[in-house]
């Protein structure tokens, strides 16, 4: 269990699975996959060699661990 009381996320969860899980909670509309595709393209640019897609997935994990209370997410 995470510090916020949430169950531990499956470490084999894919980036799209993580994205879909969290996009609604951060105010992104249902059609969030095009945004994820754009984010992946930007994150993968050569000058961002220090920020891998793994880093993006770790950011989503932190969002889950440190997530805002349900009342703040709406």
N, C-alpha and C positions, 0 to 999 in steps of 0.2 A: 504494500500500500504506500502511496506517495504521501508526502508531508501534508498535502491538502485534503487527504482522505480518499483520493481517487485510486482505483486499482492500478497496478503497474501495467504499463503498456507493453504489448508484445514487441520484443526487440526485433522481430522479423517483419514488422509492419512496414509496408512500402511507403515511399514518399507520397504517392497519390492517396493512399489510405489515410495517412496522417493528415494530409491537406484537407480531404473531405471531412474528416472528423472535426477539424478545428476551424475551417473557413466560416461556417455559420456562426460559431461562437464569437468570432471577431468582426461580425457584421458584413460578411461578404455574401452576396446573393447566391441562389441555387446554382446558377451557371458559372461556377468558379473554376472549372477545369481549363478554360481558355486563359484565365489569369495565371493559373499554375504553369501552364505551358510557357507563357511569356516570362514568368519569374524564373523558370528553369533555364530558358534561353539567355536571359540577362545574367543569371548566376554563373552560367557556363562560359561567359566571354573570356578570352585569353588573359585580359588584364586582371581578372578576378581569380587567378590561380590559387590565391591564398584562401578563398572561400569555396569549398567544394559543396556538392549536393548533400554530402553527409553533414556538413555544417548547417545547411538549411533544415535538414531533418532534425538535427539536434536542437535547433531553435524552436521547432514545433514541439519537441519533447519538453523543453523548458516552458513553453506556453502552457502545456498540459500540467506540468508540476507547479507552476506559479500562477496558474489561471485565476482570473478575477472571479469573485463570488457571482453566483447565478444572477443576482439582482443587478449587477453592474454590466453584465453581458448584453442586456436588452436595450 
